[in-house]
Amino acid sequence: MGKLAITGGKPVRRKPFSPWPIFTPRERQGLFKVLKSRNWGGYPFPNKIAHAFAQKFAKFHGARYGLAVANGTIAIEIALAAAGIKPGDEVIVPAYTWEGTVGPILLLNAVPVFVDIDPATYCLDAKLIEKALTPKTRAILPVHLAMRFADMDEICRIARARNLLVIEDCAHAHGGKWRAKGAGASGDLGCFSFQSSKLMTAGEGGAVITSNLEFYERAQSYMNCGRASLTDEYKHRIIGFNYRVTELQAALLEAQLDRLPKQAKVRQANMEHFEKRLRGTPGLGFLERDPRNTRVAAYQYVFKYSPEHFGGIPRAAFLGALQMEGIPCDGLFYEPVYKSALFPVNANDWPALSWGRPQPLDLKSLYHCPVSERAAYEESVWLPHHIFLGGRKDAEDIADAVLKICENIEELRGLKHPAIEVKAMSRAERPRVEKRQW
Ligand SMILES: Cc1ncc(COP(=O)(O)O)c(C=O)c1O
């Protein structure tokens, strides 16, 4: 029997962390009001609560207009369509992101072009964008993740110089700020998710924000079955779909937005304390804080585990041990999309991958993004935000568990354990064996 819980020792933590999502009588009253009104859906568009919430959400981030939509993947599709992305256009995306950032590009028959991430932030490396531009490039789609922002100064500079559009994926960045501007407001459009794990949630849901009236009008028509927008100044007539959100979701989101700033403070204070305890631990690394990121959106806390420092003991063993100490965690949170089991792309299914090219683009073999691959398969450790929503003692427990494993790492050498197997499993397979977190 060892000291670590995974080898038979006593776990650092038995008590559950803060539940997520959180609700109060505010949500209950909001839902009941919608039920009583018998006005539950998104039609007639824009429905009352959804419209009021979307405008408030947009203003909160410093944009003029907002739309509440069915989910975050659809938010990206709507933003791309609103920006006028056409079949065959190329869109620059970070290789290291959720597959839902990339799928909508293919869905519109455009072409994703993968660019590696910056090892200091795990976000799109702006220094590598220019090399990836071609005459077909129409947009850059940075993703703000790991409590960081992509370098929006450099991305907007490149976009202005080349007449490109910038669409920000802010699924992890509710309330975050770059140079005092809200997430999604530095670029042309911003997209958010309200899926269960996110900083604000209605179970599912999403939002698109913009300060450009033409994009706002086209987005409205696209998500509302092609109907004219409220203002209809640009008279766009396009084929659209039903991507509306329900009034029930919007009622939940109103309450969640009001609660966000207070929760953000708690989470960030606990995360800072956790990081202070861990800094200086040999074998652990931390992402850099950019002072231009003037307000942090504390979604998943991410740090780096160095297998080389720990004599080749793989990250999956570290994570399995951490889970057994009572700390929810993940490593394969994202993969480079081009290598991911959730991205079995076949050029025959997406005509734009062949147009005007001697050979169809084989997205799975075309790319090698070393920083993304190292982050995904070797070093990144992702901790969910809700475990930092409690008191200081929770942050202490998380730090104690990490340090305990670092001190007793040799117990993991060659160890086989179901908790380790799950942490090494592809995300396509894992839901069959893993307990639901949200
Ligand atoms: C970075 C990123 N982009 C897009 C999405 C898609 O959002 P949704 O799950 O609401 O469709 C997510 C959420 O899972 C995400 O994390």
The ligand as an SDF file (V2000), in Angstrom:
LIG
                    3D

 16 16  0  0  0  0  0  0  0  0999 V2000
  -13.9390   26.5760  -27.5810 C   0  0  0  0  0  0  0  0  0  0  0  0
  -15.3510   26.1460  -27.8570 C   0  0  0  0  0  0  0  0  0  0  0  0
  -15.9160   26.4930  -29.0150 N   0  0  0  0  0  0  0  0  0  0  0  0
  -17.1840   26.1450  -29.3050 C   0  0  0  0  0  0  0  0  0  0  0  0
  -17.9480   25.4100  -28.4310 C   0  0  0  0  0  0  0  0  0  0  0  0
  -19.3090   24.9630  -28.8390 C   0  0  0  0  0  0  0  0  0  0  0  0
  -20.3180   25.2750  -27.9450 O   0  0  0  0  0  0  0  0  0  0  0  0
  -21.5950   24.3250  -27.7260 P   0  0  0  0  0  0  0  0  0  0  0  0
  -21.1450   23.1130  -26.9760 O   0  0  0  0  0  0  0  0  0  0  0  0
  -22.5340   25.1820  -26.9460 O   0  0  0  0  0  0  0  0  0  0  0  0
  -22.1390   23.9820  -29.0620 O   0  0  0  0  0  0  0  0  0  0  0  0
  -17.3950   25.0330  -27.2030 C   0  0  0  0  0  0  0  0  0  0  0  0
  -18.2000   24.3220  -26.1920 C   0  0  0  0  0  0  0  0  0  0  0  0
  -18.1970   23.2060  -25.9140 O   0  0  0  0  0  0  0  0  0  0  0  0
  -16.0540   25.3910  -26.9070 C   0  0  0  0  0  0  0  0  0  0  0  0
  -15.4920   25.0350  -25.7560 O   0  0  0  0  0  0  0  0  0  0  0  0
  1  2  1  0
  2  3  1  0
  2 15  2  0
  3  4  2  0
  4  5  1  0
  5  6  1  0
  5 12  2  0
  6  7  1  0
  7  8  1  0
  8  9  2  0
  8 10  1  0
  8 11  1  0
 12 13  1  0
 12 15  1  0
 13 14  2  0
 15 16  1  0
M  END
$$$$
